[in-house]
Amino acid sequence: MRLFLDTANIDHIRHGVQLGVITGVTTNPSLVSKEGKVDYKRLVQEICSIVPGPVSTEVLSQDVAGMVAEARQIAAWAENVVVKIPASLEGVEATHQLAREGIRVNFTLCFSVNQALLAAAAGATFVSPFVGRLDDIGENGMRLVGDIVEVFKKYPDSIKTQVIAASIRHPHHCVQAAEAGAQIATVPHQVLIQMIRHPLTDIGVSRFMEDWRKVMGEGKNT
Ligand code: E4P
């Protein structure tokens, strides 16, 4: 499973890329707004220059013509840009038009297998089931990820759409997304940090150092 970073924060993105584990970024209007009043195009172009892989950038229009026009502009900002289109009927039509033009779409705000099937039929490159938001209303977000993966697997010749487990809230979601077979999980920076943390690792390192110092003193073995 590949990891994307779910943020528009440049420092966090630089950090994730520097770690060597982040191969893409997903943004949305809320995440961009968190960065203050920015020049959207310049911010996305900067992110695209840092990240080696796809950078999802959402349209703000909700009608087909508006979404398509906006998506065409966004797609011209950088080679690795992917346009995020919401899972509406208008979004399906826009996705179909954009896919025919070779513009990659991340079909976002997906909350059902049917929405994912339409994303695939329309030619979306990615579909993003939102796990945390389903959990928030008492449903099982990760089950949806697993269901979409299983259904897509039955049609390997016709469905090439990749599943991005999105709205990830904690490290266990990452484990579950991998177990469910998602091709990608897009994670907040905080969750990325939490993925490596384990108290037994910290205790283990200090104990090794302590034992070493007791016998060898402060010096290193080089
Ligand atoms: C995904 O592409 C979205 O940007 C994101 O995962 C939404 O997460 P949230 O539900 O925590 O806002």
Residues whose N, C-alpha, C, O or C-beta is under 5 A from the ligand:
A	BS01	E4P	D6 T26 T27 N28 S128 G132 R133 A166 S167 I168 T186
